[in-house]
């Protein structure tokens, strides 16, 4: 088990975001976490990363309780939550360097990740000229910095054309099948 939520509830004022949610995301699998808009998918990811606190229940990520200090968890989990967090005035390479610095990772893996996400040929261009799909792929490359064991990807196919969706699904499948990653989309 990579992630376990047990009886997790979260409210935003009068809005119930999570109501007694219990779910397990198995290790080494690609798992789809489905539901309509407003069902609590993003809130679940945010709670797993310690970005929001549940009012009740427990969350364990990679055997660690998600509590006040999530620094150990964040180092082992890559994520895209809500909008891709890229800086449009920087190039892809500079976005990757900035993310590596903030997350405390080295830079040596940046060229390989950009290649994996088919961004090498545009890596020096400012992101403001990228399509939404290219920004999604850059955000995924940034989430993969530090070779995390788990990837939590909130709508990673958003903005991709049909061919791009197939290509990204294949890349995610390869991360699971060839590298043993846990991926939740």
Backbone torsions as a table, in degrees:
resi	resn	phi	psi	omega
1	UNK	NA	128.5	177.6
2	UNK	-92.5	-41.0	-178.2
3	UNK	-138.2	135.5	176.6
4	UNK	-134.5	126.2	172.3
5	UNK	-112.4	131.1	-177.7
6	UNK	-126.9	110.7	176.7
7	UNK	54.3	46.7	-176.5
8	UNK	-86.3	130.0	175.8
9	UNK	-128.8	142.9	178.9
10	UNK	-146.8	131.5	177.2
11	UNK	-120.7	146.3	167.7
12	UNK	-117.0	98.2	-173.9
13	UNK	56.3	-115.3	-178.7
14	UNK	-92.7	-2.0	-178.6
15	UNK	-91.1	122.8	176.9
16	UNK	-87.2	113.4	-179.9
17	UNK	-88.8	-42.1	177.3
18	UNK	-133.3	131.5	-176.4
19	UNK	-125.4	93.2	176.0
20	UNK	58.9	46.4	-178.3
21	UNK	-78.3	127.0	172.5
22	UNK	-127.7	122.9	-179.1
23	UNK	-155.7	150.1	176.2
24	UNK	-122.8	131.0	172.6
25	UNK	-106.2	113.1	-174.8
26	UNK	-70.6	149.3	178.6
27	UNK	-69.7	145.2	175.3
28	UNK	69.6	23.7	-178.4
29	UNK	-127.7	156.6	169.5
30	UNK	-99.9	116.1	-174.3
31	UNK	-121.6	131.5	173.6
32	UNK	-91.4	130.8	179.3
33	UNK	-113.0	100.1	-168.6
34	UNK	-107.0	152.2	175.0
35	UNK	171.9	160.6	179.7
36	UNK	-69.2	167.7	175.1
37	UNK	-54.5	135.2	178.6
38	UNK	84.8	5.6	-178.0
39	UNK	-78.6	-13.6	177.8
40	UNK	107.7	11.3	-179.4
41	UNK	-62.1	-50.5	-179.8
42	UNK	-64.9	-40.8	177.6
43	UNK	-60.7	-38.1	177.7
44	UNK	-61.9	-47.8	178.7
45	UNK	-61.1	-44.6	179.9
46	UNK	-60.9	-39.7	179.0
47	UNK	-67.6	-37.9	178.7
48	UNK	-64.9	-27.9	-179.9
49	UNK	-93.6	-2.9	-178.1
50	UNK	77.7	15.6	179.5
51	UNK	-81.8	-17.7	172.7
52	UNK	-143.6	153.0	-178.5
53	UNK	-104.4	133.8	172.9
54	UNK	-76.7	147.2	177.2
55	UNK	-78.7	-25.5	177.6
56	UNK	-151.7	163.9	-179.7
57	UNK	92.3	178.1	-179.6
58	UNK	-130.2	150.7	177.1
59	UNK	-131.8	129.3	175.1
60	UNK	-121.2	131.7	176.4
61	UNK	-123.3	120.7	-178.7
62	UNK	52.7	39.6	176.9
63	UNK	79.7	5.5	-179.4
64	UNK	-112.2	133.9	177.5
65	UNK	-69.1	132.9	176.1
66	UNK	-83.7	103.3	-179.2
67	UNK	-128.7	-149.1	-176.9
68	UNK	-61.9	-34.6	-178.7
69	UNK	-108.9	106.2	-179.7
70	UNK	-105.4	11.9	-175.4
71	UNK	-59.9	-36.6	179.0
72	UNK	-67.6	-35.7	-179.0
73	UNK	-72.0	-47.2	-175.6
74	UNK	-60.2	-30.5	178.4
75	UNK	-69.5	-19.2	-176.1
76	UNK	-111.3	1.9	-177.8
77	UNK	-128.8	128.8	172.5
78	UNK	-101.5	148.4	-175.3
79	UNK	-151.5	149.3	163.0
80	UNK	-122.7	116.5	179.9
81	UNK	-122.7	122.3	-176.8
82	UNK	64.9	-126.0	-176.5
83	UNK	-78.3	144.6	175.3
84	UNK	-58.2	130.9	-177.7
85	UNK	-89.2	68.4	178.6
86	UNK	-112.5	150.1	178.3
87	UNK	-96.3	113.9	-172.1
88	UNK	-68.0	-23.0	-178.6
89	UNK	-83.8	-4.9	178.1
90	UNK	-105.8	162.4	173.4
91	UNK	-77.6	170.0	176.3
92	UNK	-61.1	-44.0	-179.5
93	UNK	-61.1	-44.5	179.9
94	UNK	-68.2	-34.2	173.2
95	UNK	-60.8	-44.9	-179.9
96	UNK	-64.1	-43.3	179.0
97	UNK	-62.0	-42.3	179.4
98	UNK	-63.1	-46.4	179.2
99	UNK	-62.3	-41.7	179.4
100	UNK	-61.2	-42.4	179.0
101	UNK	-63.4	-48.5	-178.2
102	UNK	-61.9	-40.5	-177.3
103	UNK	-84.8	-6.0	179.2
104	UNK	76.6	30.8	178.6
105	UNK	-106.8	158.8	175.5
106	UNK	-75.5	173.3	-178.2
107	UNK	-98.4	-9.8	-171.1
108	UNK	-61.0	-28.0	-177.1
109	UNK	-85.6	-7.7	-175.2
110	UNK	-58.4	-51.0	-179.3
111	UNK	-58.5	-39.9	179.7
112	UNK	-65.9	-39.6	179.0
113	UNK	-68.5	-39.9	176.8
114	UNK	-64.5	-37.8	176.9
115	UNK	-65.9	-45.5	179.9
116	UNK	-57.0	-36.9	-178.5
117	UNK	-93.2	12.9	176.9
118	UNK	58.1	41.7	179.9
119	UNK	-118.1	3.3	-176.8
120	UNK	-57.1	-41.4	-175.0
121	UNK	-69.9	-17.0	-179.5
122	UNK	-120.1	14.1	-172.8
123	UNK	-62.6	-26.4	-178.3
124	UNK	-93.3	-5.9	178.5
125	UNK	-80.7	147.4	175.8
126	UNK	-64.9	141.9	-176.2
127	UNK	-67.0	-22.4	-179.6
128	UNK	-59.9	-21.1	177.4
129	UNK	-92.8	2.9	-178.9
130	UNK	-82.5	151.8	169.6
131	UNK	-73.1	167.1	177.7
132	UNK	-60.7	-39.8	178.6
133	UNK	-63.1	-38.8	177.3
134	UNK	-65.8	-39.0	177.1
135	UNK	-64.9	-37.2	176.9
136	UNK	-61.0	-46.0	-179.2
137	UNK	-64.7	-37.8	176.4
138	UNK	-64.0	-44.1	178.9
139	UNK	-60.2	-38.7	177.7
140	UNK	-66.5	-41.6	176.5
141	UNK	-59.3	-41.6	178.4
142	UNK	-65.0	-38.6	178.9
143	UNK	-65.3	-24.3	-177.4
144	UNK	-87.7	-3.7	177.1
145	UNK	-57.7	139.6	178.9
146	UNK	81.2	6.3	177.1
147	UNK	52.6	58.3	-177.0
148	UNK	-65.8	153.1	179.1
149	UNK	-77.1	-30.0	-176.2
150	UNK	-127.2	139.2	172.0
151	UNK	-120.0	123.9	174.0
152	UNK	-106.8	111.2	-171.4
153	UNK	-120.6	106.9	-178.5
154	UNK	-83.3	105.4	179.4
155	UNK	53.0	58.1	-176.1
156	UNK	-68.6	-17.6	-179.1
157	UNK	-89.4	-3.5	-178.6
158	UNK	-60.4	127.7	177.4
159	UNK	88.9	-5.0	179.6
160	UNK	-91.8	141.9	174.4
161	UNK	-72.7	169.2	-176.9
162	UNK	-54.5	-41.7	179.2
163	UNK	-66.2	-38.8	177.6
164	UNK	-65.9	-35.3	177.6
165	UNK	-64.6	-44.0	178.9
166	UNK	-63.0	-44.6	-179.2
167	UNK	-62.0	-43.4	-179.5
168	UNK	-68.0	-40.5	175.9
169	UNK	-57.3	-42.3	179.1
170	UNK	-64.0	-38.7	178.0
171	UNK	-66.0	-42.7	178.7
172	UNK	-64.4	-41.4	177.9
173	UNK	-61.6	-40.6	178.9
174	UNK	-64.4	-38.4	177.8
175	UNK	-60.0	-37.3	-179.8
176	UNK	-77.5	-53.1	-173.2
177	UNK	-70.6	-38.1	-173.9
178	UNK	-98.1	-25.2	-175.5
179	UNK	-120.6	0.8	174.2
180	UNK	70.7	19.7	-179.0
181	UNK	-74.1	157.3	170.6
182	UNK	-102.5	124.4	-178.4
183	UNK	-126.7	126.5	175.9
184	UNK	-119.6	122.3	179.3
185	UNK	-118.9	NA	NA
